[in-house]
Amino acid sequence: MAIKSSFKSVYFLSSILCIILFSYAFSNFSTRVVSVAVSKMNVLYIGMDNPIVVAISDVPSDQTSIESDDLEIEFIKEGHFVLRARTPGQASLKIKANGELVKEEIFRIKRIPDPIARINQSNGGMISSSELKASQGVYAYMENFDIDATCKIMGYDFVRTRGNADPMDSKNIGAKYETATRNIIDKIKVGDMIYIDNIKCKCPGDRVSRAINSLVFQIK
């Protein structure tokens, strides 16, 4: 009976040891968890600094690195990087631990969406002569876009019509009214129609100007 009891004890201890060793081995060979935090859902914007934070479980941040053939990468500090995209489509980012590939992340590359042209806070409709005369020009505003991006108005056509009278028009370079436009605005009256067409702007990453919304106002 003593021999059987001893055998059971040894068997029990051996089983516990096997479980511990198996658990340790499995934990070392399990897939590492990789976390990539980006400001938008796997979307990078052309012409913008796209910050990301990369973390790999059980790997110190100073042993974490990233590489890409499609993106420009700037190291900020351990685990923190800035990605810059050049062309729309997709881009691959290789995430490494101690120089060994752990994961490949795929990003969608987009250009910044079109801004909205406005005079003051209005993009058309009724406007008082005093408000139009107090305004300085046409400016581009980003709506429902979380990233801080500034788009620049490159030019537009300004037209005033009044009944059967001949239209008065001017061309503007940049956002602010040209002198000819300011002279037209100074002469506006109630009932006049204002048309601002061919509005062009440039956003970060744009190589050429893009056309955005036109504006139509009636003077009240």
Secondary structure as UniProt FT lines:
FT   HELIX           2..29
FT   STRAND          34..38
FT   TURN            41..42
FT   STRAND          43..46
FT   STRAND          50..56
FT   TURN            57..58
FT   HELIX           61..63
FT   STRAND          64..67
FT   STRAND          72..77
FT   TURN            78..79
FT   STRAND          80..85
FT   STRAND          89..97
FT   TURN            98..99
FT   STRAND          100..110
FT   STRAND          116..119
FT   TURN            120..121
FT   STRAND          125..127
FT   HELIX           129..134
FT   STRAND          139..141
FT   STRAND          152..161
FT   TURN            163..164
FT   STRAND          168..173
FT   HELIX           179..186
FT   TURN            190..191
FT   STRAND          193..202
FT   TURN            204..205
FT   STRAND          210..211
FT   STRAND          215..219
//
